Amino acid sequence: MPEEGGLDLGVTPEGERVSELLLAYVRELTSDARLGVRTVVVMGSRARGTWRPWSDTDLLVIAQAPAGEFPYTREAAKINVELRAYRPDEFLKALWRLDLTALEAVHHGIVIHDDGFWPEAQREFERVRAFYGLVREELGWRARRWREVCEELGLP
């Protein structure tokens, strides 16, 4: 887990450091064995460094527990956590479906916690990127091989 002093995710409208509140929330998630948290990644404007004090905190959690099981604590509320939860197998499939959350998390997310799953996700992302010919552009992703892939699969 990153040290609080080395992680700059900005401040809340009240001037509190988002990194401190986020790390407290992540400690709570990872200490609950029922959740089976594997990886936690902050993404979006907080990760890109384009945040504003009122920005939400986009948080990807890869865990064994379903999304509805995650607590929403005082710290999470203060930094307006937008939680996106996947099971490990669902996350790898999401990459192949070109799920924007999954692609963005691997591309520019900041790993806050990982038990060893993230390198596997990164390798899968590279396979997906090569297969589709994915290119990150200003407004999103472009699949350079989209037509070719559709033809290979017999899709219209």
C-alpha positions as CSV (number, residue, x, y, z in Angstrom):
1,M,0.0,0.0,0.0
2,P,1.4,3.5,-0.9
3,E,2.5,5.7,2.0
4,E,0.1,8.5,2.8
5,G,2.8,11.2,2.2
6,G,3.7,9.9,-1.3
7,L,0.3,9.7,-2.8
8,D,-1.2,13.0,-3.9
9,L,-4.9,12.6,-4.8
10,G,-5.8,16.2,-3.9
11,V,-8.1,17.6,-1.2
12,T,-11.8,17.6,-0.4
13,P,-13.8,20.9,-0.4
14,E,-13.1,21.0,3.4
15,G,-9.3,20.8,2.7
16,E,-8.8,17.2,3.9
17,R,-6.2,15.1,2.1
18,V,-8.1,12.6,-0.1
19,S,-5.1,10.1,0.1
20,E,-5.4,9.9,3.9
21,L,-9.2,9.3,3.9
22,L,-8.8,6.8,1.0
23,L,-6.1,4.8,2.6
24,A,-8.2,4.6,5.8
25,Y,-11.1,3.3,3.8
26,V,-8.9,0.8,1.9
27,R,-7.5,-0.5,5.2
28,E,-11.0,-1.2,6.4
29,L,-11.9,-3.0,3.2
30,T,-8.8,-5.2,3.2
31,S,-9.1,-6.0,6.9
32,D,-12.5,-7.6,6.4
33,A,-11.6,-11.2,5.3
34,R,-15.3,-11.8,4.2
35,L,-14.8,-9.4,1.3
36,G,-11.7,-11.2,-0.1
37,V,-10.2,-7.9,-1.5
38,R,-7.5,-8.7,-4.1
39,T,-6.8,-5.3,-5.7
40,V,-7.8,-1.7,-5.2
41,V,-7.1,0.9,-7.8
42,V,-8.0,4.6,-7.8
43,M,-8.8,6.0,-11.2
44,G,-10.4,9.0,-13.0
45,S,-9.4,12.6,-12.3
46,R,-7.9,11.7,-8.9
47,A,-5.4,9.3,-10.6
48,R,-4.8,11.6,-13.6
49,G,-4.1,14.6,-11.5
50,T,-6.9,16.6,-13.0
51,W,-9.0,16.6,-9.8
52,R,-10.9,19.5,-8.3
53,P,-11.8,19.6,-4.6
54,W,-15.4,18.5,-5.4
55,S,-14.3,15.6,-7.7
56,D,-15.5,12.2,-6.8
57,T,-13.0,9.4,-6.1
58,D,-13.4,6.6,-8.7
59,L,-12.4,3.3,-7.0
60,L,-12.0,-0.1,-8.6
61,V,-12.2,-3.0,-6.2
62,I,-11.5,-6.5,-7.4
63,A,-12.7,-9.0,-4.7
64,Q,-14.5,-12.2,-4.1
65,A,-17.5,-10.4,-2.6
66,P,-20.4,-9.0,-4.7
67,A,-20.6,-5.2,-5.0
68,G,-23.4,-4.8,-2.6
69,E,-21.3,-6.2,0.3
70,F,-18.9,-3.3,0.5
71,P,-19.4,-0.8,3.4
72,Y,-19.7,2.9,2.8
73,T,-17.9,4.5,5.6
74,R,-17.5,8.1,6.8
75,E,-14.2,8.3,5.0
76,A,-15.7,7.0,1.8
77,A,-18.5,9.6,2.0
78,K,-16.1,12.4,2.6
79,I,-14.2,11.7,-0.6
80,N,-17.4,10.8,-2.5
81,V,-16.2,7.2,-3.4
82,E,-17.7,5.9,-6.7
83,L,-17.1,2.2,-6.2
84,R,-16.9,-0.2,-9.1
85,A,-16.5,-3.8,-8.0
86,Y,-15.6,-6.9,-10.0
87,R,-14.8,-10.4,-9.1
88,P,-11.3,-11.4,-10.6
89,D,-12.8,-13.5,-13.4
90,E,-15.3,-10.8,-14.2
91,F,-12.6,-8.2,-14.5
92,L,-10.6,-10.2,-17.0
93,K,-13.7,-10.8,-19.0
94,A,-14.5,-7.0,-18.8
95,L,-11.2,-6.3,-20.5
96,W,-12.2,-8.5,-23.5
97,R,-15.6,-6.7,-23.6
98,L,-13.7,-3.4,-23.9
99,D,-15.4,-2.2,-20.6
100,L,-14.2,1.4,-20.2
101,T,-13.8,1.1,-16.5
102,A,-11.5,-1.9,-16.8
103,L,-9.5,-0.4,-19.6
104,E,-9.0,2.9,-17.9
105,A,-8.1,1.3,-14.6
106,V,-5.3,-0.7,-16.1
107,H,-4.2,2.1,-18.4
108,H,-3.8,4.9,-15.8
109,G,-5.0,3.7,-12.5
110,I,-3.0,3.9,-9.3
111,V,-2.8,0.6,-7.4
112,I,-3.5,1.2,-3.7
113,H,-3.6,-2.5,-2.7
114,D,-2.7,-5.7,-4.5
115,D,-2.3,-9.3,-3.4
116,G,-0.6,-10.3,-6.7
117,F,-3.7,-10.2,-9.1
118,W,-2.8,-6.9,-10.8
119,P,0.2,-8.2,-12.9
120,E,-2.2,-10.9,-14.3
121,A,-4.7,-8.2,-15.2
122,Q,-2.0,-6.1,-16.8
123,R,-0.9,-9.1,-18.9
124,E,-4.5,-9.7,-20.0
125,F,-4.8,-6.1,-20.9
126,E,-1.8,-6.3,-23.2
127,R,-3.3,-9.4,-24.9
128,V,-6.6,-7.5,-25.4
129,R,-4.7,-4.4,-26.6
130,A,-2.8,-6.4,-29.2
131,F,-5.9,-8.4,-30.3
132,Y,-8.1,-5.4,-30.9
133,G,-5.3,-3.0,-31.9
134,L,-6.4,-0.7,-29.1
135,V,-5.1,2.8,-29.0
136,R,-5.8,5.4,-26.3
137,E,-7.0,8.7,-27.7
138,E,-8.0,11.9,-26.1
139,L,-11.7,11.0,-25.8
140,G,-11.4,7.2,-25.2
141,W,-10.2,4.1,-26.9
142,R,-10.1,3.1,-30.6
143,A,-10.0,-0.5,-31.8
144,R,-8.0,-0.4,-35.0
145,R,-8.7,-4.0,-35.7
146,W,-12.5,-3.8,-35.0
147,R,-13.6,-4.6,-38.6
148,E,-11.1,-7.3,-39.0
149,V,-12.2,-8.9,-35.7
150,C,-15.9,-8.7,-36.6
151,E,-15.1,-10.4,-40.0
152,E,-13.1,-13.1,-38.2
153,L,-16.0,-13.8,-35.9
154,G,-18.6,-13.6,-38.7
155,L,-20.3,-10.5,-37.2
156,P,-22.1,-7.8,-39.3
